[in-house]
Amino acid sequence: MMPVEDTFISHLVELRDRLLRAVVAMLVVFIALMPWASDIYDILALPMMNTLPAGTNMIATGVVTPFFVPIKVTLLAAFLIALPYVLHQVWAFIAPGLYSHEKRIGLPLVVGTTLLFLAGMAFCYFFVFQTVFKFIYEFAPKSIMVAPDIEQYLSFVMTLFIAFGLTFEVPVVVILLAGAGMVSIQALKEARPYVIVGAFVIAAVITPPDVISQFMLAVPMIVLYEVGIFLARMFARKREEKGLDETPYAAPSEQDLDSELDRIEEAEKPK
């Protein structure tokens, strides 16, 4: 058997190598995208530009803002493009330490979580931005000229991207809670009124102070909660059909631990 120190150091070395590969992959994509940094920002700004009147542009109030903002957007795009490889490195690091049943659950969990987060960002970009920006512009007085600052715009869209990306993770959270036996399906159903109120409270805190964006965040959160309950019920039914216990990963008893310790001590005694 390898000493504990050697095993720990080998894990640290492997973790360093995995992180280095992920960072290098993201930097390679970032450098490849740099010549189109301005075009990438234009794509991000397209929902706002479609709302503004013809001939109206966004503004930059900082001296270096026109340079750094497209760089930040390009870095985000590089991370999203390199995300499959980054997740592959994460999975390659943790997979050897998992049991076979954990591997069967872990890989779909990682893939599903990533796809749901990207789906939330896509929903925000293609649907929420168009509706919210149009509502805000139509509500603005006709005596003012709307010309958003590009740095504030980036901060705004990043906040909504994260909010909607996390919102689309609700089914995964519900399935994990139910699958781990922490919450029963019946308890999830009974929590519906609290989830509805909590969804609107969270939406009011995260989104801009307009009713449209709050509804666009709260309603998908509630719908996805129901989707999570449906999928959790379906997985529970499949486990019952296979004759599996509802809590198949119960912790070992104290007697089992004592027996295992005695076995290890007996094996380590010099012969």
C-alpha positions as CSV (number, residue, x, y, z in Angstrom):
1,M,0.0,0.0,0.0
2,M,1.2,3.5,-0.8
3,P,1.8,5.9,2.1
4,V,-1.0,8.4,2.7
5,E,1.3,11.3,2.1
6,D,2.3,10.0,-1.4
7,T,-1.3,9.3,-2.3
8,F,-2.3,12.8,-1.2
9,I,0.6,14.4,-3.2
10,S,-0.2,12.4,-6.3
11,H,-3.8,13.6,-6.1
12,L,-2.6,17.2,-5.8
13,V,-0.3,16.8,-8.8
14,E,-3.1,15.3,-10.9
15,L,-5.5,18.1,-9.8
16,R,-2.8,20.7,-10.8
17,D,-2.4,19.0,-14.2
18,R,-6.2,18.8,-14.8
19,L,-6.6,22.5,-13.9
20,L,-3.7,23.5,-16.0
21,R,-5.1,21.7,-19.0
22,A,-8.5,23.3,-18.5
23,V,-7.0,26.8,-18.2
24,V,-4.7,26.2,-21.3
25,A,-7.7,25.1,-23.3
26,M,-9.7,28.2,-22.4
27,L,-6.7,30.5,-23.2
28,V,-6.2,28.8,-26.6
29,V,-9.9,29.4,-27.4
30,F,-9.7,33.0,-26.0
31,I,-6.6,33.8,-28.2
32,A,-8.3,32.3,-31.2
33,L,-11.4,34.5,-30.7
34,M,-9.5,37.7,-29.9
35,P,-9.6,39.1,-33.5
36,W,-13.4,38.9,-33.3
37,A,-13.8,40.4,-29.8
38,S,-15.7,43.4,-31.1
39,D,-18.0,41.2,-33.1
40,I,-18.7,39.0,-30.1
41,Y,-19.7,42.0,-28.1
42,D,-22.0,43.2,-30.9
43,I,-23.7,39.8,-30.8
44,L,-24.2,40.2,-27.0
45,A,-25.5,43.7,-27.5
46,L,-27.9,42.7,-30.3
47,P,-31.0,42.5,-28.1
48,M,-30.5,46.0,-26.9
49,M,-29.5,47.4,-30.3
50,N,-32.7,45.9,-31.8
51,T,-34.7,47.9,-29.3
52,L,-33.0,51.3,-29.7
53,P,-34.1,53.6,-32.5
54,A,-32.2,53.4,-35.8
55,G,-29.0,55.4,-35.6
56,T,-28.7,55.2,-31.8
57,N,-25.7,53.5,-30.3
58,M,-24.5,52.5,-26.9
59,I,-21.9,54.6,-25.1
60,A,-18.7,54.0,-23.2
61,T,-18.0,56.5,-20.3
62,G,-14.6,55.1,-19.4
63,V,-11.3,55.6,-21.2
64,V,-10.3,51.9,-21.4
65,T,-13.9,50.6,-21.3
66,P,-14.2,50.1,-25.1
67,F,-11.2,47.8,-24.9
68,F,-11.8,45.8,-21.7
69,V,-15.5,45.2,-22.1
70,P,-15.1,43.2,-25.4
71,I,-12.2,41.4,-23.8
72,K,-14.4,40.3,-20.9
73,V,-17.2,39.1,-23.2
74,T,-14.7,37.2,-25.3
75,L,-13.3,35.5,-22.2
76,L,-16.8,34.4,-21.3
77,A,-17.4,33.1,-24.8
78,A,-14.1,31.2,-24.6
79,F,-15.1,29.6,-21.3
80,L,-18.4,28.5,-22.7
81,I,-16.8,27.0,-25.8
82,A,-14.1,25.2,-23.8
83,L,-16.7,24.1,-21.1
84,P,-17.0,20.5,-22.5
85,Y,-13.3,20.0,-22.2
86,V,-13.2,21.6,-18.8
87,L,-15.9,19.3,-17.6
88,H,-14.1,16.3,-19.1
89,Q,-11.1,17.2,-17.0
90,V,-13.2,17.5,-13.8
91,W,-14.9,14.2,-14.5
92,A,-11.5,12.4,-15.3
93,F,-10.3,13.6,-11.9
94,I,-13.2,12.5,-9.7
95,A,-14.4,9.4,-11.6
96,P,-11.6,7.0,-10.3
97,G,-12.8,7.6,-6.8
98,L,-16.4,6.8,-7.4
99,Y,-18.2,3.5,-7.3
100,S,-19.9,2.1,-10.4
101,H,-23.4,3.2,-9.3
102,E,-22.0,6.7,-8.6
103,K,-20.4,6.9,-12.0
104,R,-23.8,6.0,-13.6
105,I,-25.4,8.9,-11.8
106,G,-22.5,11.4,-11.9
107,L,-21.9,11.6,-15.6
108,P,-25.5,12.3,-16.5
109,L,-25.7,14.8,-13.6
110,V,-22.7,16.8,-14.9
111,V,-23.9,16.8,-18.5
112,G,-27.5,17.6,-17.5
113,T,-26.5,20.4,-15.2
114,T,-24.4,22.0,-17.9
115,L,-27.0,21.7,-20.6
116,L,-29.7,23.2,-18.3
117,F,-27.5,26.1,-17.4
118,L,-26.8,26.9,-21.1
119,A,-30.5,26.5,-21.8
120,G,-31.2,29.1,-19.1
121,M,-28.8,31.5,-20.7
122,A,-30.3,30.9,-24.2
123,F,-33.8,31.5,-22.9
124,C,-32.6,34.7,-21.3
125,Y,-30.8,35.9,-24.5
126,F,-33.4,35.0,-27.1
127,F,-36.6,35.7,-25.1
128,V,-36.1,37.7,-21.9
129,F,-33.8,40.4,-23.2
130,Q,-36.0,41.3,-26.2
131,T,-39.1,41.5,-24.0
132,V,-37.6,43.4,-21.1
133,F,-35.6,45.9,-23.2
134,K,-38.7,46.6,-25.3
135,F,-40.8,47.2,-22.2
136,I,-38.3,49.5,-20.6
137,Y,-37.8,51.5,-23.8
138,E,-41.5,52.0,-24.4
139,F,-42.0,53.0,-20.7
140,A,-39.2,55.6,-20.9
141,P,-40.3,59.3,-21.5
142,K,-40.1,60.5,-25.1
143,S,-38.1,63.5,-24.0
144,I,-35.0,61.5,-23.2
145,M,-32.5,59.6,-25.4
146,V,-31.8,56.0,-24.3
147,A,-28.1,55.3,-24.7
148,P,-26.9,52.6,-22.3
149,D,-23.3,52.4,-21.1
150,I,-21.6,49.2,-22.4
151,E,-20.1,48.3,-19.0
152,Q,-23.4,48.7,-17.2
153,Y,-25.0,46.7,-19.9
154,L,-22.5,43.9,-19.5
155,S,-23.0,43.8,-15.7
156,F,-26.8,43.7,-16.3
157,V,-26.8,40.8,-18.8
158,M,-24.3,38.8,-16.7
159,T,-26.6,39.1,-13.7
160,L,-29.5,37.8,-15.6
161,F,-27.5,35.1,-17.3
162,I,-26.4,33.7,-13.9
163,A,-30.0,34.1,-12.5
164,F,-31.7,32.2,-15.3
165,G,-28.9,29.7,-15.6
166,L,-29.3,28.8,-11.9
167,T,-33.1,28.9,-12.2
168,F,-32.9,26.1,-14.8
169,E,-31.0,24.0,-12.3
170,V,-34.1,23.6,-10.2
171,P,-35.1,20.1,-11.6
172,V,-31.6,18.8,-10.8
173,V,-31.9,20.1,-7.2
174,V,-35.3,18.5,-6.7
175,I,-34.2,15.2,-8.2
176,L,-31.1,15.1,-6.0
177,L,-33.1,15.9,-2.8
178,A,-35.7,13.2,-3.6
179,G,-33.2,10.7,-4.8
180,A,-31.0,11.0,-1.7
181,G,-34.0,10.5,0.5
182,M,-33.7,13.9,2.1
183,V,-37.2,15.0,1.0
184,S,-40.1,12.8,0.0
185,I,-42.3,13.4,-3.1
186,Q,-45.2,14.2,-0.8
187,A,-43.2,16.8,1.0
188,L,-42.2,18.4,-2.3
189,K,-45.9,18.6,-3.3
190,E,-46.8,20.1,0.0
191,A,-44.1,22.8,-0.4
192,R,-45.7,24.2,-3.6
193,P,-47.2,27.3,-2.0
194,Y,-43.9,28.2,-0.3
195,V,-42.0,27.6,-3.6
196,I,-44.4,29.9,-5.5
197,V,-43.9,32.7,-2.9
198,G,-40.2,32.1,-2.7
199,A,-39.9,32.2,-6.5
200,F,-41.5,35.7,-6.8
201,V,-39.4,37.0,-3.8
202,I,-36.2,35.7,-5.4
203,A,-37.2,37.2,-8.8
204,A,-38.0,40.6,-7.2
205,V,-34.5,40.7,-5.6
206,I,-32.5,39.5,-8.6
207,T,-34.2,41.1,-11.6
208,P,-34.7,44.8,-12.5
209,P,-37.6,46.6,-10.8
210,D,-40.1,45.7,-13.5
211,V,-43.0,43.2,-13.4
212,I,-42.2,41.7,-16.8
213,S,-38.7,40.4,-15.9
214,Q,-39.9,39.2,-12.4
215,F,-42.6,37.1,-14.0
216,M,-40.2,35.8,-16.6
217,L,-37.9,34.5,-13.8
218,A,-40.5,33.4,-11.3
219,V,-42.8,31.5,-13.7
220,P,-40.0,29.2,-15.2
221,M,-38.8,28.5,-11.7
222,I,-42.2,27.3,-10.6
223,V,-42.7,25.3,-13.8
224,L,-39.2,23.7,-13.5
225,Y,-40.0,22.8,-9.9
226,E,-43.0,20.9,-11.1
227,V,-40.8,19.2,-13.8
228,G,-38.4,18.2,-11.1
229,I,-41.2,16.6,-9.0
230,F,-42.4,14.7,-12.1
231,L,-39.0,13.4,-12.9
232,A,-38.3,12.5,-9.3
233,R,-41.5,10.5,-9.2
234,M,-40.6,8.8,-12.4
235,F,-37.2,7.8,-11.1
236,A,-38.7,6.6,-7.8
237,R,-41.2,4.4,-9.7
238,K,-38.4,2.9,-11.7
239,R,-36.5,2.0,-8.5
240,E,-39.5,0.4,-7.1
241,E,-40.0,-1.7,-10.3
242,K,-36.4,-2.9,-10.0
243,G,-36.9,-3.8,-6.4
244,L,-34.4,-1.3,-5.1
245,D,-34.7,0.2,-1.7
246,E,-35.6,3.9,-1.6
247,T,-32.4,4.7,0.3
248,P,-29.9,2.3,-1.3
249,Y,-26.8,4.2,0.0
250,A,-27.4,3.9,3.7
251,A,-24.4,4.6,6.0
252,P,-22.7,1.6,7.5
253,S,-23.6,0.7,11.1
254,E,-21.3,1.2,14.0
255,Q,-20.8,-2.6,14.3
256,D,-19.7,-2.8,10.6
257,L,-17.2,0.0,11.2
258,D,-15.8,-1.7,14.3
259,S,-15.4,-5.0,12.3
260,E,-13.6,-3.2,9.5
261,L,-11.2,-1.5,11.9
262,D,-10.4,-4.9,13.6
263,R,-9.8,-6.4,10.2
264,I,-7.4,-3.6,9.3
265,E,-5.5,-3.8,12.6
266,E,-5.2,-7.6,12.2
267,A,-3.8,-7.2,8.7
268,E,-1.2,-4.6,9.8
269,K,0.2,-6.8,12.7
270,P,3.7,-8.0,11.9
271,K,3.9,-11.7,11.1
